[in-house]
Amino acid sequence: MTGHWKVRLEATAFRADQFPLQDVPEIAVAGRSNVGKSSLVNKLLGSRLAHVGATPGKTRSINFFAVESSVGPFRLVDLPGYGYASRSKGERNQWSALIDSYVSNRASLELVLHLADFRHGLLANDTALQDWLSHLELPLLVVFTKGDKISKGARRGTLQKYIRDGLKSVDVPIITSAEKGDGIQDLRLFLEGYLASGEQQPSPAGSPEE
């Protein structure tokens, strides 16, 4: 079993110069604004550090959570949600630039957890995110949220359908529920195993070629 994680909020960055030093491995969490990202991050960390807002898409910063685990220290990096139409174009562009500055230039980034709503699968902007991260040669693991909204009997078939439809993931996607706690332990165990394997060494990822 995975050991207890000791966690704290290390940094809240609105600009690239506010990012922490690249001294430990980092695992980023990305997903649509209404995918339940903050709830999942809190459940995974075992602490209510991530702000769960009433309005999806309100978070404008990148939040860095320092984690002490049984396999050593790492950071869980909560990226702003995307795809929320009520925000102004200027705000959306600003967020995109901040996320781009992190993802494209962060040598310590070892894995991206791509959160998607299990009821809907990968939508158009989810696929666009996958294509972009693949272009940057960044590994990602699909993590489905709100798994409790699909009956247990239908989950396997639903998962297999999404896999057949096509998705990029370093392993079989993990189905989670922040409300019920489903899949959280499996996700923790996967992350510790991934970090302990040392097979995915961070390497600088350049910006997409013109």
ZALOKE-589720 format. One record per residue (C-alpha): z negated, x negated, y; residue number from 1; residue in one letter. Coordinates in Angstrom, 1 decimal. Each point is the difference from the previous one (the first is absolute). Last residue first. Example, Ala and Ser with C-alpha at 12.3 -4.5 7.8 and 13.67 -1.06 7.14 Angstrom:
+--------+--------+--------+-----+--------+
|      w |      u |      v | num | residu |
+--------+--------+--------+-----+--------+
|   -7.1 |  -13.7 |   -1.1 |   2 |      S |
|   -0.7 |    1.4 |   -3.4 |   1 |      A |
+--------+--------+--------+-----+--------+
***
This chain:
+--------+--------+--------+-----+--------+
|      w |      u |      v | num | residu |
+--------+--------+--------+-----+--------+
|   37.1 |   -6.7 |   26.3 | 210 |      E |
|   -2.5 |   -1.4 |   -2.5 | 209 |      E |
|   -3.2 |    1.9 |   -0.5 | 208 |      P |
|   -3.0 |   -1.9 |    1.5 | 207 |      S |
|   -1.5 |   -2.7 |   -2.1 | 206 |      G |
|   -2.6 |    0.2 |   -2.6 | 205 |      A |
|   -2.3 |   -3.0 |   -0.3 | 204 |      P |
|   -1.3 |   -0.4 |   -3.6 | 203 |      S |
|   -3.1 |    1.3 |   -1.5 | 202 |      P |
|   -0.5 |   -0.9 |   -3.7 | 201 |      Q |
|    0.5 |    2.9 |   -2.4 | 200 |      Q |
|   -0.9 |   -1.5 |   -3.4 | 199 |      E |
|   -3.6 |   -0.8 |    1.0 | 198 |      G |
|   -1.1 |    2.3 |   -2.9 | 197 |      S |
|   -3.4 |    0.6 |    1.7 | 196 |      A |
|    1.6 |    1.9 |    2.9 | 195 |      L |
|    2.0 |    2.3 |   -2.2 | 194 |      Y |
|   -3.0 |    0.5 |   -2.4 | 193 |      G |
|   -2.3 |    0.9 |    2.9 | 192 |      E |
|    2.6 |    2.4 |    1.5 | 191 |      L |
|    0.7 |    1.7 |   -3.4 | 190 |      F |
|   -3.7 |    0.4 |   -0.6 | 189 |      L |
|   -0.5 |    1.6 |    3.4 | 188 |      R |
|    3.0 |    2.3 |   -0.6 | 187 |      L |
|   -1.3 |    1.1 |   -3.4 | 186 |      D |
|   -3.5 |    0.7 |    1.5 | 185 |      Q |
|    1.6 |    2.2 |    2.7 | 184 |      I |
|    2.2 |    1.9 |   -2.4 | 183 |      G |
|   -1.7 |    3.3 |    0.4 | 182 |      D |
|   -2.8 |    0.0 |    2.6 | 181 |      G |
|    0.1 |    3.8 |    0.4 | 180 |      K |
|    0.6 |    0.2 |    3.7 | 179 |      E |
|    1.7 |   -3.4 |    0.3 | 178 |      A |
|    2.4 |    0.9 |   -2.8 | 177 |      S |
|    2.1 |   -2.6 |   -1.7 | 176 |      T |
|    3.1 |   -0.4 |   -2.1 | 175 |      I |
|    0.8 |   -3.7 |   -0.6 | 174 |      I |
|    3.7 |   -0.9 |    0.0 | 173 |      P |
|    1.1 |   -2.1 |   -3.1 | 172 |      V |
|    0.2 |   -3.6 |    1.1 | 171 |      D |
|    1.7 |   -2.2 |    2.6 | 170 |      V |
|    1.4 |    3.2 |    1.6 | 169 |      S |
|    3.4 |    0.9 |    1.4 | 168 |      K |
|    1.0 |    3.7 |   -0.5 | 167 |      L |
|    2.9 |    1.8 |   -1.6 | 166 |      G |
|    0.4 |    3.7 |   -1.0 | 165 |      D |
|   -1.0 |   -1.0 |   -3.5 | 164 |      R |
|   -3.3 |   -1.3 |    1.3 | 163 |      I |
|   -0.6 |    3.2 |    1.9 | 162 |      Y |
|    0.8 |    2.1 |   -3.1 | 161 |      K |
|   -2.3 |   -2.1 |   -2.1 | 160 |      Q |
|   -2.8 |    0.6 |    2.4 | 159 |      L |
|    0.6 |    3.8 |    0.0 | 158 |      T |
|    0.1 |    0.0 |   -3.8 | 157 |      G |
|   -3.3 |   -1.9 |   -0.2 | 156 |      R |
|   -1.7 |    2.2 |    2.6 | 155 |      R |
|    0.9 |    3.4 |   -1.3 | 154 |      A |
|   -2.9 |    0.4 |   -2.5 | 153 |      G |
|   -2.5 |   -1.3 |    2.5 | 152 |      K |
|    1.0 |    2.7 |    2.5 | 151 |      S |
|    1.5 |   -1.4 |    3.3 | 150 |      I |
|   -2.2 |    0.3 |    3.1 | 149 |      K |
|   -2.4 |   -2.5 |   -1.6 | 148 |      D |
|    2.5 |   -2.7 |    0.5 | 147 |      G |
|   -0.5 |    0.1 |    3.8 | 146 |      K |
|    1.2 |   -3.6 |    0.3 | 145 |      T |
|    2.6 |   -1.9 |   -1.9 | 144 |      F |
|   -0.2 |   -3.8 |    0.1 | 143 |      V |
|    3.3 |   -1.8 |   -0.2 | 142 |      V |
|   -0.6 |   -3.8 |   -0.3 | 141 |      L |
|    2.0 |   -2.3 |    2.2 | 140 |      L |
|    1.2 |   -3.6 |   -0.2 | 139 |      P |
|    1.5 |   -1.5 |    3.2 | 138 |      L |
|    3.5 |   -1.5 |   -0.2 | 137 |      E |
|    0.6 |    0.8 |    3.7 | 136 |      L |
|    3.0 |    2.1 |   -1.1 | 135 |      H |
|   -2.3 |    1.7 |   -2.5 | 134 |      S |
|   -2.3 |    0.9 |    2.8 | 133 |      L |
|    2.8 |    1.6 |    1.9 | 132 |      W |
|    1.4 |    1.9 |   -2.9 | 131 |      D |
|   -3.4 |    1.3 |   -0.9 | 130 |      Q |
|   -0.7 |    1.1 |    3.5 | 129 |      L |
|    3.4 |    1.8 |    0.2 | 128 |      A |
|   -0.8 |    1.8 |   -3.3 | 127 |      T |
|   -3.3 |    1.2 |    1.5 | 126 |      D |
|    1.9 |    1.1 |    3.1 | 125 |      N |
|    2.2 |    2.2 |   -2.1 | 124 |      A |
|   -2.8 |    1.5 |   -2.1 | 123 |      L |
|   -1.5 |   -1.5 |   -3.1 | 122 |      L |
|   -1.9 |    2.4 |   -2.2 | 121 |      G |
|   -0.8 |    3.5 |    1.4 | 120 |      H |
|   -3.2 |    1.1 |   -1.8 | 119 |      R |
|   -1.1 |   -3.5 |   -0.8 | 118 |      F |
|   -0.2 |   -0.8 |    3.7 | 117 |      D |
|    1.0 |   -3.6 |    0.5 | 116 |      A |
|   -2.0 |   -3.2 |    0.6 | 115 |      L |
|    1.8 |   -3.4 |   -0.1 | 114 |      H |
|   -2.5 |   -2.6 |   -0.8 | 113 |      L |
|    1.5 |   -3.2 |    1.4 | 112 |      V |
|   -0.7 |   -3.3 |   -1.8 | 111 |      L |
|   -0.6 |   -3.7 |    0.7 | 110 |      E |
|   -0.1 |   -0.2 |    3.8 | 109 |      L |
|   -1.4 |   -3.4 |    0.9 | 108 |      S |
|    3.3 |   -1.2 |    1.4 | 107 |      A |
|    0.0 |    2.8 |    2.6 | 106 |      R |
|    3.2 |   -0.2 |    2.0 | 105 |      N |
|    2.1 |    3.0 |   -0.9 | 104 |      S |
|   -2.8 |    2.4 |   -0.9 | 103 |      V |
|   -2.2 |   -0.7 |    3.1 | 102 |      Y |
|    2.6 |   -0.1 |    2.8 | 101 |      S |
|    1.9 |    2.9 |   -1.6 | 100 |      D |
|   -3.2 |    2.1 |   -0.1 |  99 |      I |
|   -0.6 |   -0.7 |    3.7 |  98 |      L |
|    3.7 |    0.7 |    0.9 |  97 |      A |
|    0.0 |    3.2 |   -1.9 |  96 |      S |
|   -3.2 |    1.1 |    1.8 |  95 |      W |
|    1.6 |   -0.6 |    3.3 |  94 |      Q |
|    3.2 |    1.8 |   -1.0 |  93 |      N |
|   -2.0 |    3.0 |   -1.1 |  92 |      R |
|   -2.0 |    0.0 |    3.3 |  91 |      E |
|    3.2 |   -0.2 |    2.0 |  90 |      G |
|    1.6 |    2.8 |   -2.0 |  89 |      K |
|   -2.9 |    2.3 |    0.7 |  88 |      S |
|   -2.2 |    1.1 |   -2.8 |  87 |      R |
|    0.5 |    3.5 |   -1.4 |  86 |      S |
|    2.4 |   -1.2 |   -2.7 |  85 |      A |
|   -2.4 |   -1.8 |   -2.3 |  84 |      Y |
|    2.1 |   -2.2 |   -2.2 |  83 |      G |
|   -2.3 |   -3.1 |   -0.2 |  82 |      Y |
|   -3.6 |   -0.6 |   -0.6 |  81 |      G |
|   -1.6 |   -3.1 |    1.6 |  80 |      P |
|   -0.7 |   -2.9 |   -2.4 |  79 |      L |
|   -3.4 |   -0.4 |   -1.7 |  78 |      D |
|   -0.4 |   -3.6 |   -1.1 |  77 |      V |
|   -2.3 |   -0.6 |   -3.0 |  76 |      L |
|   -1.1 |   -3.6 |    0.3 |  75 |      R |
|   -1.0 |   -2.5 |   -2.7 |  74 |      F |
|   -3.0 |   -1.8 |   -1.3 |  73 |      P |
|   -0.6 |   -1.1 |   -3.6 |  72 |      G |
|    0.8 |    1.3 |   -3.4 |  71 |      V |
|   -3.3 |    2.0 |   -0.3 |  70 |      S |
|    0.7 |    1.5 |    3.4 |  69 |      S |
|   -1.0 |   -0.8 |    3.6 |  68 |      E |
|    2.2 |    2.2 |    2.2 |  67 |      V |
|    0.8 |   -0.5 |    3.7 |  66 |      A |
|    1.7 |    3.1 |    1.5 |  65 |      F |
|    2.8 |   -0.5 |    2.5 |  64 |      F |
|    1.1 |    3.0 |    2.1 |  63 |      N |
|    3.4 |    0.1 |    1.5 |  62 |      I |
|   -0.1 |    2.2 |    3.1 |  61 |      S |
|    1.6 |    3.2 |    1.2 |  60 |      R |
|   -1.9 |    2.6 |   -2.1 |  59 |      T |
|    0.9 |    3.5 |    1.1 |  58 |      K |
|    2.8 |    0.6 |   -2.6 |  57 |      G |
|   -1.7 |    3.0 |   -1.5 |  56 |      P |
|   -2.3 |    1.9 |    2.3 |  55 |      T |
|   -3.5 |    0.9 |   -1.4 |  54 |      A |
|   -0.7 |   -3.7 |   -0.3 |  53 |      G |
|   -1.5 |   -1.9 |   -3.0 |  52 |      V |
|   -1.2 |   -3.2 |    1.5 |  51 |      H |
|   -0.1 |   -2.9 |   -2.6 |  50 |      A |
|   -3.5 |   -1.4 |   -0.6 |  49 |      L |
|   -1.4 |    2.8 |   -2.1 |  48 |      R |
|   -1.0 |   -2.3 |   -2.9 |  47 |      S |
|    0.9 |   -0.4 |   -3.6 |  46 |      G |
|    3.0 |   -2.1 |    0.9 |  45 |      L |
|    2.3 |    2.0 |   -2.2 |  44 |      L |
|   -1.4 |    3.3 |    1.1 |  43 |      K |
|    0.2 |   -1.0 |    3.7 |  42 |      N |
|    3.6 |   -1.3 |   -0.4 |  41 |      V |
|    1.0 |    3.3 |   -1.8 |  40 |      L |
|   -1.5 |    2.1 |    2.8 |  39 |      S |
|    1.7 |   -2.1 |    2.6 |  38 |      S |
|    3.3 |    0.3 |   -1.7 |  37 |      K |
|    0.1 |    3.8 |   -0.6 |  36 |      G |
|    3.8 |    0.3 |   -0.1 |  35 |      V |
|    0.2 |    1.7 |    3.4 |  34 |      N |
|    1.0 |   -3.1 |    2.1 |  33 |      S |
|    2.5 |   -1.2 |   -2.7 |  32 |      R |
|   -1.0 |   -3.1 |   -1.9 |  31 |      G |
|   -1.0 |   -3.7 |    0.1 |  30 |      A |
|   -3.0 |   -1.9 |   -1.3 |  29 |      V |
|    0.1 |   -3.8 |    0.2 |  28 |      A |
|   -1.5 |   -2.4 |   -2.4 |  27 |      I |
|   -1.0 |   -3.4 |    1.5 |  26 |      E |
|   -0.8 |   -3.3 |   -1.6 |  25 |      P |
|   -2.5 |   -2.2 |    2.0 |  24 |      V |
|    0.3 |   -2.5 |    2.9 |  23 |      D |
|    2.8 |    1.6 |    2.1 |  22 |      Q |
|   -2.1 |    0.0 |    3.1 |  21 |      L |
|   -0.7 |    3.5 |    1.4 |  20 |      P |
|    2.6 |    2.0 |    1.9 |  19 |      F |
|   -0.8 |    0.6 |    3.7 |  18 |      Q |
|    3.0 |   -2.0 |    1.2 |  17 |      D |
|    2.2 |    2.5 |   -1.8 |  16 |      A |
|   -1.1 |    2.8 |    2.3 |  15 |      R |
|   -2.0 |    3.2 |   -0.5 |  14 |      F |
|   -2.2 |   -1.7 |   -2.6 |  13 |      A |
|   -3.4 |    1.3 |   -1.3 |  12 |      T |
|   -1.8 |   -2.8 |   -1.8 |  11 |      A |
|   -2.6 |   -0.8 |   -2.7 |  10 |      E |
|   -1.1 |    3.5 |   -1.1 |   9 |      L |
|   -2.4 |   -0.7 |   -2.8 |   8 |      R |
|    0.0 |    0.0 |   -3.8 |   7 |      V |
|   -2.2 |   -1.1 |   -2.9 |   6 |      K |
|    1.8 |    1.1 |   -3.2 |   5 |      W |
|   -2.0 |    0.9 |   -3.0 |   4 |      H |
|    1.3 |   -1.5 |   -3.3 |   3 |      G |
|    3.0 |    1.2 |   -1.9 |   2 |      T |
|   -0.6 |    1.1 |   -3.5 |   1 |      M |
+--------+--------+--------+-----+--------+
***
